[in-house]
């Protein structure tokens, strides 16, 4: 099975207030070349949005973000999430994600957290909050001592800084929100979203 980190150079991180926007947004992102879509569990609309994308946009690989407890793991998978992303992890949360039967990216921001995940057999992880936690310099410093760890850095990354992350040998993809700007969502400007997704999909990996 292809890793979530290898589907596209960017995973759009989506916050939806209205589940009715989920399907046209997902179709725009997929048409732009970004099939992996992280819908964050930050709003009441999120589970319905995940379910709608899973049911109606077969070319999308919809995932759930902001997974912070075993209960949210269950909620996300029940809604149809095909991968899980957390801002951090605990033993209970990691056990629940492992038992869920879908790929997952537990969040880390330190070398010790990454080593602990490697000890548990997890090699793919989210680096969060990327910019605040040290950015490309920090990730570059982890590449040699932790060669098995691969990251999806997320948090404060923009269209202009994404290529710097993607050039790192231990980065598979980045997460970001710039291709789903709030004004485009409010205006339901799906053509603009598709155009921004197309630009993001064209970013080169290292």
PyMOL CGO cylinders between C-alpha atoms (Angstrom):
from pymol import cmd
from pymol.cgo import CYLINDER

trace = [
    CYLINDER, 0.00, 0.00, 0.00, 1.29, 3.47, -0.91, 0.3, 1, 1, 1, 1, 1, 1,
    CYLINDER, 1.29, 3.47, -0.91, 2.21, 5.54, 2.12, 0.3, 1, 1, 1, 1, 1, 1,
    CYLINDER, 2.21, 5.54, 2.12, 0.17, 8.65, 2.84, 0.3, 1, 1, 1, 1, 1, 1,
    CYLINDER, 0.17, 8.65, 2.84, 3.49, 10.51, 2.72, 0.3, 1, 1, 1, 1, 1, 1,
    CYLINDER, 3.49, 10.51, 2.72, 3.97, 9.51, -0.92, 0.3, 1, 1, 1, 1, 1, 1,
    CYLINDER, 3.97, 9.51, -0.92, 0.57, 10.39, -2.43, 0.3, 1, 1, 1, 1, 1, 1,
    CYLINDER, 0.57, 10.39, -2.43, 1.41, 14.05, -3.10, 0.3, 1, 1, 1, 1, 1, 1,
    CYLINDER, 1.41, 14.05, -3.10, 3.95, 16.61, -1.92, 0.3, 1, 1, 1, 1, 1, 1,
    CYLINDER, 3.95, 16.61, -1.92, 1.28, 18.41, 0.10, 0.3, 1, 1, 1, 1, 1, 1,
    CYLINDER, 1.28, 18.41, 0.10, -1.59, 17.27, 2.31, 0.3, 1, 1, 1, 1, 1, 1,
    CYLINDER, -1.59, 17.27, 2.31, -4.24, 20.02, 2.53, 0.3, 1, 1, 1, 1, 1, 1,
    CYLINDER, -4.24, 20.02, 2.53, -5.31, 20.62, 6.13, 0.3, 1, 1, 1, 1, 1, 1,
    CYLINDER, -5.31, 20.62, 6.13, -8.98, 21.56, 6.02, 0.3, 1, 1, 1, 1, 1, 1,
    CYLINDER, -8.98, 21.56, 6.02, -11.22, 23.13, 8.68, 0.3, 1, 1, 1, 1, 1, 1,
    CYLINDER, -11.22, 23.13, 8.68, -14.87, 22.99, 7.60, 0.3, 1, 1, 1, 1, 1, 1,
    CYLINDER, -14.87, 22.99, 7.60, -17.72, 24.83, 9.29, 0.3, 1, 1, 1, 1, 1, 1,
    CYLINDER, -17.72, 24.83, 9.29, -20.30, 23.52, 6.82, 0.3, 1, 1, 1, 1, 1, 1,
    CYLINDER, -20.30, 23.52, 6.82, -20.34, 19.88, 5.73, 0.3, 1, 1, 1, 1, 1, 1,
    CYLINDER, -20.34, 19.88, 5.73, -22.05, 20.91, 2.50, 0.3, 1, 1, 1, 1, 1, 1,
    CYLINDER, -22.05, 20.91, 2.50, -18.73, 22.37, 1.35, 0.3, 1, 1, 1, 1, 1, 1,
    CYLINDER, -18.73, 22.37, 1.35, -16.88, 19.09, 1.79, 0.3, 1, 1, 1, 1, 1, 1,
    CYLINDER, -16.88, 19.09, 1.79, -17.62, 17.41, -1.53, 0.3, 1, 1, 1, 1, 1, 1,
    CYLINDER, -17.62, 17.41, -1.53, -17.01, 20.36, -3.88, 0.3, 1, 1, 1, 1, 1, 1,
    CYLINDER, -17.01, 20.36, -3.88, -13.86, 21.26, -1.94, 0.3, 1, 1, 1, 1, 1, 1,
    CYLINDER, -13.86, 21.26, -1.94, -12.55, 17.70, -2.11, 0.3, 1, 1, 1, 1, 1, 1,
    CYLINDER, -12.55, 17.70, -2.11, -13.31, 17.49, -5.83, 0.3, 1, 1, 1, 1, 1, 1,
    CYLINDER, -13.31, 17.49, -5.83, -11.37, 20.72, -6.42, 0.3, 1, 1, 1, 1, 1, 1,
    CYLINDER, -11.37, 20.72, -6.42, -8.38, 19.47, -4.43, 0.3, 1, 1, 1, 1, 1, 1,
    CYLINDER, -8.38, 19.47, -4.43, -8.33, 16.11, -6.21, 0.3, 1, 1, 1, 1, 1, 1,
    CYLINDER, -8.33, 16.11, -6.21, -8.67, 17.80, -9.61, 0.3, 1, 1, 1, 1, 1, 1,
    CYLINDER, -8.67, 17.80, -9.61, -5.69, 19.95, -8.66, 0.3, 1, 1, 1, 1, 1, 1,
    CYLINDER, -5.69, 19.95, -8.66, -3.60, 16.88, -7.89, 0.3, 1, 1, 1, 1, 1, 1,
    CYLINDER, -3.60, 16.88, -7.89, -3.91, 16.60, -4.10, 0.3, 1, 1, 1, 1, 1, 1,
    CYLINDER, -3.91, 16.60, -4.10, -5.80, 13.37, -3.32, 0.3, 1, 1, 1, 1, 1, 1,
    CYLINDER, -5.80, 13.37, -3.32, -4.91, 13.08, 0.39, 0.3, 1, 1, 1, 1, 1, 1,
    CYLINDER, -4.91, 13.08, 0.39, -7.10, 15.49, 2.38, 0.3, 1, 1, 1, 1, 1, 1,
    CYLINDER, -7.10, 15.49, 2.38, -6.91, 15.97, 6.14, 0.3, 1, 1, 1, 1, 1, 1,
    CYLINDER, -6.91, 15.97, 6.14, -10.21, 17.19, 7.62, 0.3, 1, 1, 1, 1, 1, 1,
    CYLINDER, -10.21, 17.19, 7.62, -9.54, 18.37, 11.15, 0.3, 1, 1, 1, 1, 1, 1,
    CYLINDER, -9.54, 18.37, 11.15, -11.89, 17.35, 13.95, 0.3, 1, 1, 1, 1, 1, 1,
    CYLINDER, -11.89, 17.35, 13.95, -12.12, 20.94, 15.18, 0.3, 1, 1, 1, 1, 1, 1,
    CYLINDER, -12.12, 20.94, 15.18, -15.70, 21.66, 14.20, 0.3, 1, 1, 1, 1, 1, 1,
    CYLINDER, -15.70, 21.66, 14.20, -19.05, 19.90, 14.69, 0.3, 1, 1, 1, 1, 1, 1,
    CYLINDER, -19.05, 19.90, 14.69, -19.29, 19.54, 10.90, 0.3, 1, 1, 1, 1, 1, 1,
    CYLINDER, -19.29, 19.54, 10.90, -16.10, 17.51, 10.58, 0.3, 1, 1, 1, 1, 1, 1,
    CYLINDER, -16.10, 17.51, 10.58, -17.47, 13.93, 10.92, 0.3, 1, 1, 1, 1, 1, 1,
    CYLINDER, -17.47, 13.93, 10.92, -20.24, 14.61, 8.38, 0.3, 1, 1, 1, 1, 1, 1,
    CYLINDER, -20.24, 14.61, 8.38, -17.70, 16.24, 6.06, 0.3, 1, 1, 1, 1, 1, 1,
    CYLINDER, -17.70, 16.24, 6.06, -15.42, 13.19, 6.25, 0.3, 1, 1, 1, 1, 1, 1,
    CYLINDER, -15.42, 13.19, 6.25, -18.37, 10.89, 5.60, 0.3, 1, 1, 1, 1, 1, 1,
    CYLINDER, -18.37, 10.89, 5.60, -19.51, 12.90, 2.58, 0.3, 1, 1, 1, 1, 1, 1,
    CYLINDER, -19.51, 12.90, 2.58, -16.04, 12.91, 1.00, 0.3, 1, 1, 1, 1, 1, 1,
    CYLINDER, -16.04, 12.91, 1.00, -15.61, 9.18, 1.65, 0.3, 1, 1, 1, 1, 1, 1,
    CYLINDER, -15.61, 9.18, 1.65, -18.99, 8.44, 0.06, 0.3, 1, 1, 1, 1, 1, 1,
    CYLINDER, -18.99, 8.44, 0.06, -18.97, 10.84, -2.88, 0.3, 1, 1, 1, 1, 1, 1,
    CYLINDER, -18.97, 10.84, -2.88, -15.35, 11.51, -3.89, 0.3, 1, 1, 1, 1, 1, 1,
    CYLINDER, -15.35, 11.51, -3.89, -13.83, 8.09, -4.59, 0.3, 1, 1, 1, 1, 1, 1,
    CYLINDER, -13.83, 8.09, -4.59, -10.54, 9.50, -5.85, 0.3, 1, 1, 1, 1, 1, 1,
    CYLINDER, -10.54, 9.50, -5.85, -9.91, 11.30, -2.57, 0.3, 1, 1, 1, 1, 1, 1,
    CYLINDER, -9.91, 11.30, -2.57, -8.12, 9.69, 0.36, 0.3, 1, 1, 1, 1, 1, 1,
    CYLINDER, -8.12, 9.69, 0.36, -9.82, 11.50, 3.20, 0.3, 1, 1, 1, 1, 1, 1,
    CYLINDER, -9.82, 11.50, 3.20, -8.24, 11.52, 6.63, 0.3, 1, 1, 1, 1, 1, 1,
    CYLINDER, -8.24, 11.52, 6.63, -8.99, 13.00, 10.02, 0.3, 1, 1, 1, 1, 1, 1,
    CYLINDER, -8.99, 13.00, 10.02, -6.74, 15.45, 11.80, 0.3, 1, 1, 1, 1, 1, 1,
    CYLINDER, -6.74, 15.45, 11.80, -6.65, 16.70, 15.39, 0.3, 1, 1, 1, 1, 1, 1,
    CYLINDER, -6.65, 16.70, 15.39, -7.14, 13.13, 16.59, 0.3, 1, 1, 1, 1, 1, 1,
    CYLINDER, -7.14, 13.13, 16.59, -6.34, 13.47, 20.30, 0.3, 1, 1, 1, 1, 1, 1,
    CYLINDER, -6.34, 13.47, 20.30, -8.06, 10.57, 22.09, 0.3, 1, 1, 1, 1, 1, 1,
    CYLINDER, -8.06, 10.57, 22.09, -9.22, 6.99, 21.54, 0.3, 1, 1, 1, 1, 1, 1,
    CYLINDER, -9.22, 6.99, 21.54, -12.77, 8.35, 21.22, 0.3, 1, 1, 1, 1, 1, 1,
    CYLINDER, -12.77, 8.35, 21.22, -11.79, 10.62, 18.34, 0.3, 1, 1, 1, 1, 1, 1,
    CYLINDER, -11.79, 10.62, 18.34, -10.04, 7.69, 16.66, 0.3, 1, 1, 1, 1, 1, 1,
    CYLINDER, -10.04, 7.69, 16.66, -13.32, 5.75, 16.77, 0.3, 1, 1, 1, 1, 1, 1,
    CYLINDER, -13.32, 5.75, 16.77, -15.32, 8.76, 15.61, 0.3, 1, 1, 1, 1, 1, 1,
    CYLINDER, -15.32, 8.76, 15.61, -13.00, 9.40, 12.68, 0.3, 1, 1, 1, 1, 1, 1,
    CYLINDER, -13.00, 9.40, 12.68, -12.84, 5.82, 11.42, 0.3, 1, 1, 1, 1, 1, 1,
    CYLINDER, -12.84, 5.82, 11.42, -16.60, 5.40, 11.81, 0.3, 1, 1, 1, 1, 1, 1,
    CYLINDER, -16.60, 5.40, 11.81, -17.06, 8.49, 9.63, 0.3, 1, 1, 1, 1, 1, 1,
    CYLINDER, -17.06, 8.49, 9.63, -14.90, 6.95, 6.90, 0.3, 1, 1, 1, 1, 1, 1,
    CYLINDER, -14.90, 6.95, 6.90, -11.45, 8.39, 7.56, 0.3, 1, 1, 1, 1, 1, 1,
    CYLINDER, -11.45, 8.39, 7.56, -8.77, 6.44, 5.70, 0.3, 1, 1, 1, 1, 1, 1,
    CYLINDER, -8.77, 6.44, 5.70, -5.87, 7.86, 7.70, 0.3, 1, 1, 1, 1, 1, 1,
    CYLINDER, -5.87, 7.86, 7.70, -5.41, 9.59, 11.05, 0.3, 1, 1, 1, 1, 1, 1,
    CYLINDER, -5.41, 9.59, 11.05, -3.23, 12.52, 12.09, 0.3, 1, 1, 1, 1, 1, 1,
    CYLINDER, -3.23, 12.52, 12.09, -2.57, 13.67, 15.65, 0.3, 1, 1, 1, 1, 1, 1,
    CYLINDER, -2.57, 13.67, 15.65, -0.78, 16.78, 16.96, 0.3, 1, 1, 1, 1, 1, 1,
    CYLINDER, -0.78, 16.78, 16.96, 0.95, 14.62, 19.57, 0.3, 1, 1, 1, 1, 1, 1,
    CYLINDER, 0.95, 14.62, 19.57, 0.67, 11.18, 21.08, 0.3, 1, 1, 1, 1, 1, 1,
    CYLINDER, 0.67, 11.18, 21.08, 0.32, 9.18, 24.26, 0.3, 1, 1, 1, 1, 1, 1,
    CYLINDER, 0.32, 9.18, 24.26, 0.53, 5.42, 24.74, 0.3, 1, 1, 1, 1, 1, 1,
    CYLINDER, 0.53, 5.42, 24.74, -3.29, 5.15, 24.89, 0.3, 1, 1, 1, 1, 1, 1,
    CYLINDER, -3.29, 5.15, 24.89, -3.75, 7.21, 21.75, 0.3, 1, 1, 1, 1, 1, 1,
    CYLINDER, -3.75, 7.21, 21.75, -1.04, 5.32, 19.88, 0.3, 1, 1, 1, 1, 1, 1,
    CYLINDER, -1.04, 5.32, 19.88, -2.56, 1.98, 20.83, 0.3, 1, 1, 1, 1, 1, 1,
    CYLINDER, -2.56, 1.98, 20.83, -5.96, 3.16, 19.58, 0.3, 1, 1, 1, 1, 1, 1,
    CYLINDER, -5.96, 3.16, 19.58, -4.53, 4.40, 16.29, 0.3, 1, 1, 1, 1, 1, 1,
    CYLINDER, -4.53, 4.40, 16.29, -2.62, 1.15, 15.77, 0.3, 1, 1, 1, 1, 1, 1,
    CYLINDER, -2.62, 1.15, 15.77, -5.81, -0.83, 16.41, 0.3, 1, 1, 1, 1, 1, 1,
    CYLINDER, -5.81, -0.83, 16.41, -7.86, 1.28, 14.00, 0.3, 1, 1, 1, 1, 1, 1,
    CYLINDER, -7.86, 1.28, 14.00, -6.57, -0.51, 10.92, 0.3, 1, 1, 1, 1, 1, 1,
    CYLINDER, -6.57, -0.51, 10.92, -5.76, 2.63, 8.89, 0.3, 1, 1, 1, 1, 1, 1,
    CYLINDER, -5.76, 2.63, 8.89, -2.46, 4.51, 8.39, 0.3, 1, 1, 1, 1, 1, 1,
    CYLINDER, -2.46, 4.51, 8.39, -1.68, 7.14, 11.00, 0.3, 1, 1, 1, 1, 1, 1,
    CYLINDER, -1.68, 7.14, 11.00, 0.77, 9.97, 11.58, 0.3, 1, 1, 1, 1, 1, 1,
    CYLINDER, 0.77, 9.97, 11.58, 1.34, 10.65, 15.29, 0.3, 1, 1, 1, 1, 1, 1,
    CYLINDER, 1.34, 10.65, 15.29, 2.70, 14.09, 16.05, 0.3, 1, 1, 1, 1, 1, 1,
    CYLINDER, 2.70, 14.09, 16.05, 6.17, 14.79, 17.45, 0.3, 1, 1, 1, 1, 1, 1,
    CYLINDER, 6.17, 14.79, 17.45, 8.19, 17.92, 18.09, 0.3, 1, 1, 1, 1, 1, 1,
    CYLINDER, 8.19, 17.92, 18.09, 11.30, 16.52, 19.81, 0.3, 1, 1, 1, 1, 1, 1,
    CYLINDER, 11.30, 16.52, 19.81, 13.94, 13.90, 19.14, 0.3, 1, 1, 1, 1, 1, 1,
    CYLINDER, 13.94, 13.90, 19.14, 12.89, 11.99, 22.26, 0.3, 1, 1, 1, 1, 1, 1,
    CYLINDER, 12.89, 11.99, 22.26, 9.29, 11.70, 21.03, 0.3, 1, 1, 1, 1, 1, 1,
    CYLINDER, 9.29, 11.70, 21.03, 10.50, 10.47, 17.64, 0.3, 1, 1, 1, 1, 1, 1,
    CYLINDER, 10.50, 10.47, 17.64, 12.82, 7.90, 19.26, 0.3, 1, 1, 1, 1, 1, 1,
    CYLINDER, 12.82, 7.90, 19.26, 9.95, 6.66, 21.42, 0.3, 1, 1, 1, 1, 1, 1,
    CYLINDER, 9.95, 6.66, 21.42, 7.81, 6.12, 18.31, 0.3, 1, 1, 1, 1, 1, 1,
    CYLINDER, 7.81, 6.12, 18.31, 10.63, 4.29, 16.54, 0.3, 1, 1, 1, 1, 1, 1,
    CYLINDER, 10.63, 4.29, 16.54, 10.88, 2.08, 19.61, 0.3, 1, 1, 1, 1, 1, 1,
    CYLINDER, 10.88, 2.08, 19.61, 7.18, 1.26, 19.11, 0.3, 1, 1, 1, 1, 1, 1,
    CYLINDER, 7.18, 1.26, 19.11, 7.73, 0.40, 15.44, 0.3, 1, 1, 1, 1, 1, 1,
    CYLINDER, 7.73, 0.40, 15.44, 6.36, 3.66, 14.00, 0.3, 1, 1, 1, 1, 1, 1,
    CYLINDER, 6.36, 3.66, 14.00, 8.54, 5.25, 11.33, 0.3, 1, 1, 1, 1, 1, 1,
    CYLINDER, 8.54, 5.25, 11.33, 6.14, 7.80, 9.77, 0.3, 1, 1, 1, 1, 1, 1,
    CYLINDER, 6.14, 7.80, 9.77, 5.13, 10.79, 11.86, 0.3, 1, 1, 1, 1, 1, 1,
    CYLINDER, 5.13, 10.79, 11.86, 3.91, 14.35, 11.79, 0.3, 1, 1, 1, 1, 1, 1,
    CYLINDER, 3.91, 14.35, 11.79, 6.35, 17.08, 12.85, 0.3, 1, 1, 1, 1, 1, 1,
    CYLINDER, 6.35, 17.08, 12.85, 4.24, 19.71, 14.61, 0.3, 1, 1, 1, 1, 1, 1,
    CYLINDER, 4.24, 19.71, 14.61, 4.19, 22.65, 15.04, 0.3, 1, 1, 1, 1, 1, 1,
    CYLINDER, 4.19, 22.65, 15.04, 6.86, 22.69, 12.34, 0.3, 1, 1, 1, 1, 1, 1,
    CYLINDER, 6.86, 22.69, 12.34, 7.89, 26.33, 12.22, 0.3, 1, 1, 1, 1, 1, 1,
    CYLINDER, 7.89, 26.33, 12.22, 7.59, 26.93, 15.97, 0.3, 1, 1, 1, 1, 1, 1,
    CYLINDER, 7.59, 26.93, 15.97, 9.43, 23.68, 16.80, 0.3, 1, 1, 1, 1, 1, 1,
    CYLINDER, 9.43, 23.68, 16.80, 12.58, 24.48, 14.82, 0.3, 1, 1, 1, 1, 1, 1,
    CYLINDER, 12.58, 24.48, 14.82, 11.58, 24.20, 11.18, 0.3, 1, 1, 1, 1, 1, 1,
    CYLINDER, 11.58, 24.20, 11.18, 13.89, 22.85, 8.51, 0.3, 1, 1, 1, 1, 1, 1,
    CYLINDER, 13.89, 22.85, 8.51, 17.03, 23.26, 10.64, 0.3, 1, 1, 1, 1, 1, 1,
    CYLINDER, 17.03, 23.26, 10.64, 15.62, 20.97, 13.33, 0.3, 1, 1, 1, 1, 1, 1,
    CYLINDER, 15.62, 20.97, 13.33, 14.42, 18.34, 10.88, 0.3, 1, 1, 1, 1, 1, 1,
    CYLINDER, 14.42, 18.34, 10.88, 17.73, 18.38, 9.03, 0.3, 1, 1, 1, 1, 1, 1,
    CYLINDER, 17.73, 18.38, 9.03, 19.52, 17.70, 12.32, 0.3, 1, 1, 1, 1, 1, 1,
    CYLINDER, 19.52, 17.70, 12.32, 17.36, 14.60, 12.88, 0.3, 1, 1, 1, 1, 1, 1,
    CYLINDER, 17.36, 14.60, 12.88, 18.12, 13.00, 9.52, 0.3, 1, 1, 1, 1, 1, 1,
    CYLINDER, 18.12, 13.00, 9.52, 21.48, 11.44, 10.41, 0.3, 1, 1, 1, 1, 1, 1,
    CYLINDER, 21.48, 11.44, 10.41, 20.77, 10.10, 13.92, 0.3, 1, 1, 1, 1, 1, 1,
    CYLINDER, 20.77, 10.10, 13.92, 17.22, 8.94, 13.02, 0.3, 1, 1, 1, 1, 1, 1,
    CYLINDER, 17.22, 8.94, 13.02, 17.49, 7.68, 9.42, 0.3, 1, 1, 1, 1, 1, 1,
    CYLINDER, 17.49, 7.68, 9.42, 14.37, 5.49, 9.67, 0.3, 1, 1, 1, 1, 1, 1,
    CYLINDER, 14.37, 5.49, 9.67, 12.07, 8.36, 10.64, 0.3, 1, 1, 1, 1, 1, 1,
    CYLINDER, 12.07, 8.36, 10.64, 10.05, 10.08, 7.90, 0.3, 1, 1, 1, 1, 1, 1,
    CYLINDER, 10.05, 10.08, 7.90, 8.06, 13.22, 8.57, 0.3, 1, 1, 1, 1, 1, 1,
    CYLINDER, 8.06, 13.22, 8.57, 5.12, 15.26, 7.40, 0.3, 1, 1, 1, 1, 1, 1,
    CYLINDER, 5.12, 15.26, 7.40, 5.89, 18.68, 8.87, 0.3, 1, 1, 1, 1, 1, 1,
    CYLINDER, 5.89, 18.68, 8.87, 2.80, 20.81, 9.48, 0.3, 1, 1, 1, 1, 1, 1,
    CYLINDER, 2.80, 20.81, 9.48, 2.22, 24.14, 11.17, 0.3, 1, 1, 1, 1, 1, 1,
    CYLINDER, 2.22, 24.14, 11.17, 3.07, 27.54, 9.76, 0.3, 1, 1, 1, 1, 1, 1,
    CYLINDER, 3.07, 27.54, 9.76, 4.26, 26.20, 6.40, 0.3, 1, 1, 1, 1, 1, 1,
    CYLINDER, 4.26, 26.20, 6.40, 3.46, 28.31, 3.34, 0.3, 1, 1, 1, 1, 1, 1,
    CYLINDER, 3.46, 28.31, 3.34, 3.73, 27.96, -0.42, 0.3, 1, 1, 1, 1, 1, 1,
    CYLINDER, 3.73, 27.96, -0.42, 7.08, 29.76, -0.29, 0.3, 1, 1, 1, 1, 1, 1,
    CYLINDER, 7.08, 29.76, -0.29, 8.60, 27.69, 2.55, 0.3, 1, 1, 1, 1, 1, 1,
    CYLINDER, 8.60, 27.69, 2.55, 7.24, 24.27, 1.55, 0.3, 1, 1, 1, 1, 1, 1,
    CYLINDER, 7.24, 24.27, 1.55, 10.01, 23.60, -1.01, 0.3, 1, 1, 1, 1, 1, 1,
    CYLINDER, 10.01, 23.60, -1.01, 12.65, 24.04, 1.71, 0.3, 1, 1, 1, 1, 1, 1,
    CYLINDER, 12.65, 24.04, 1.71, 11.00, 21.25, 3.73, 0.3, 1, 1, 1, 1, 1, 1,
    CYLINDER, 11.00, 21.25, 3.73, 10.46, 19.03, 0.70, 0.3, 1, 1, 1, 1, 1, 1,
    CYLINDER, 10.46, 19.03, 0.70, 14.18, 19.24, -0.11, 0.3, 1, 1, 1, 1, 1, 1,
    CYLINDER, 14.18, 19.24, -0.11, 15.03, 17.42, 3.14, 0.3, 1, 1, 1, 1, 1, 1,
    CYLINDER, 15.03, 17.42, 3.14, 15.77, 13.68, 2.86, 0.3, 1, 1, 1, 1, 1, 1,
    CYLINDER, 15.77, 13.68, 2.86, 13.55, 12.78, 5.84, 0.3, 1, 1, 1, 1, 1, 1,
    CYLINDER, 13.55, 12.78, 5.84, 10.46, 14.69, 4.66, 0.3, 1, 1, 1, 1, 1, 1,
    CYLINDER, 10.46, 14.69, 4.66, 7.90, 12.79, 2.60, 0.3, 1, 1, 1, 1, 1, 1,
    CYLINDER, 7.90, 12.79, 2.60, 5.35, 15.59, 2.27, 0.3, 1, 1, 1, 1, 1, 1,
    CYLINDER, 5.35, 15.59, 2.27, 4.16, 18.69, 4.10, 0.3, 1, 1, 1, 1, 1, 1,
    CYLINDER, 4.16, 18.69, 4.10, 0.78, 19.68, 5.51, 0.3, 1, 1, 1, 1, 1, 1,
    CYLINDER, 0.78, 19.68, 5.51, -0.63, 23.12, 4.89, 0.3, 1, 1, 1, 1, 1, 1,
    CYLINDER, -0.63, 23.12, 4.89, -3.69, 25.31, 4.57, 0.3, 1, 1, 1, 1, 1, 1,
    CYLINDER, -3.69, 25.31, 4.57, -2.61, 27.81, 1.94, 0.3, 1, 1, 1, 1, 1, 1,
    CYLINDER, -2.61, 27.81, 1.94, -4.47, 26.07, -0.90, 0.3, 1, 1, 1, 1, 1, 1,
    CYLINDER, -4.47, 26.07, -0.90, -7.75, 26.30, 1.04, 0.3, 1, 1, 1, 1, 1, 1,
    CYLINDER, -7.75, 26.30, 1.04, -7.81, 29.99, 2.08, 0.3, 1, 1, 1, 1, 1, 1,
    CYLINDER, -7.81, 29.99, 2.08, -10.73, 31.13, 4.21, 0.3, 1, 1, 1, 1, 1, 1,
    CYLINDER, -10.73, 31.13, 4.21, -11.95, 33.71, 1.72, 0.3, 1, 1, 1, 1, 1, 1,
    CYLINDER, -11.95, 33.71, 1.72, -12.11, 31.08, -1.05, 0.3, 1, 1, 1, 1, 1, 1,
    CYLINDER, -12.11, 31.08, -1.05, -14.09, 28.74, 1.21, 0.3, 1, 1, 1, 1, 1, 1,
    CYLINDER, -14.09, 28.74, 1.21, -16.53, 31.49, 2.17, 0.3, 1, 1, 1, 1, 1, 1,
    CYLINDER, -16.53, 31.49, 2.17, -16.98, 32.44, -1.48, 0.3, 1, 1, 1, 1, 1, 1,
    CYLINDER, -16.98, 32.44, -1.48, -17.16, 28.78, -2.55, 0.3, 1, 1, 1, 1, 1, 1,
    CYLINDER, -17.16, 28.78, -2.55, -14.52, 29.61, -5.13, 0.3, 1, 1, 1, 1, 1, 1,
    CYLINDER, -14.52, 29.61, -5.13, -13.64, 26.05, -5.99, 0.3, 1, 1, 1, 1, 1, 1,
    CYLINDER, -13.64, 26.05, -5.99, -11.82, 27.08, -9.17, 0.3, 1, 1, 1, 1, 1, 1,
    CYLINDER, -11.82, 27.08, -9.17, -9.35, 29.07, -7.08, 0.3, 1, 1, 1, 1, 1, 1,
    CYLINDER, -9.35, 29.07, -7.08, -8.88, 26.13, -4.73, 0.3, 1, 1, 1, 1, 1, 1,
    CYLINDER, -8.88, 26.13, -4.73, -8.17, 23.86, -7.69, 0.3, 1, 1, 1, 1, 1, 1,
    CYLINDER, -8.17, 23.86, -7.69, -5.64, 26.33, -9.08, 0.3, 1, 1, 1, 1, 1, 1,
    CYLINDER, -5.64, 26.33, -9.08, -3.83, 26.62, -5.74, 0.3, 1, 1, 1, 1, 1, 1,
    CYLINDER, -3.83, 26.62, -5.74, -3.90, 22.82, -5.35, 0.3, 1, 1, 1, 1, 1, 1,
    CYLINDER, -3.90, 22.82, -5.35, -2.39, 22.44, -8.82, 0.3, 1, 1, 1, 1, 1, 1,
    CYLINDER, -2.39, 22.44, -8.82, 0.45, 24.77, -7.86, 0.3, 1, 1, 1, 1, 1, 1,
    CYLINDER, 0.45, 24.77, -7.86, 1.03, 22.86, -4.61, 0.3, 1, 1, 1, 1, 1, 1,
    CYLINDER, 1.03, 22.86, -4.61, 0.97, 19.50, -6.38, 0.3, 1, 1, 1, 1, 1, 1,
    CYLINDER, 0.97, 19.50, -6.38, 3.73, 20.77, -8.64, 0.3, 1, 1, 1, 1, 1, 1,
    CYLINDER, 3.73, 20.77, -8.64, 6.16, 21.37, -5.79, 0.3, 1, 1, 1, 1, 1, 1,
    CYLINDER, 6.16, 21.37, -5.79, 9.14, 19.05, -6.05, 0.3, 1, 1, 1, 1, 1, 1,
    CYLINDER, 9.14, 19.05, -6.05, 10.18, 16.60, -3.37, 0.3, 1, 1, 1, 1, 1, 1,
    CYLINDER, 10.18, 16.60, -3.37, 13.82, 16.32, -2.41, 0.3, 1, 1, 1, 1, 1, 1,
]
cmd.load_cgo(trace, "trace")
